[in-house]
């Protein structure tokens, strides 16, 4: 059994090393589906998330390839720190988008929790970086040794995931109840909206499971769990982009978003549903 787990862990480690390829492929998909445009509203934070992730992976991969040219630990720490700073913005936008999306699905127009989520995530992430990175030879130790910053960061992400999941589940129950006895056009709208909410709930629950495992591992390093959370992160990000709506950047507020269509023509069906669009 131990040999099987060891082999499985080696496979996951190799997969994790290539997880940036998922992010790069996500960008290709975004351009192919014409959902690459950006603005400075929370609606497009899911796209900012992917772009920041790609830049961070690019820094990490270039630095890793150049390790032989800079064997000193402070040089290697420099490029990893640069990548982690970019990743801090990626994760800030990711959880800010989850907060925004859950509020929008539930019909709340308040937006300050979204921005607060981004700021808190950034501050906790930067505190972790201060703890983790050092530039003093010979071993470049971090500024202080403590798992508290890591635990605090992952607990905060877990809280965001749990709150978002509860909000979306309650809203989905209301949608199911309201859809009973509806006409055909309204039923199509509810199905599309329900699917979008389901994708977000799967992403939130998946991220929640990953962060809980990370907290347990930080508190108890002897905890033996398969190192799968990093590859799970990038696939959940892909799911979030696929489940996001086709935002028209720069359009009027009354037509800022439309349901992202697949090959089965769902956009035209949703647009014909009493001229109602799902808000992103």
Order of alpha helices (4+ residues) and beta strands (2+ residues): alpha-alpha-alpha-alpha-alpha-alpha-alpha-alpha-beta-beta-alpha
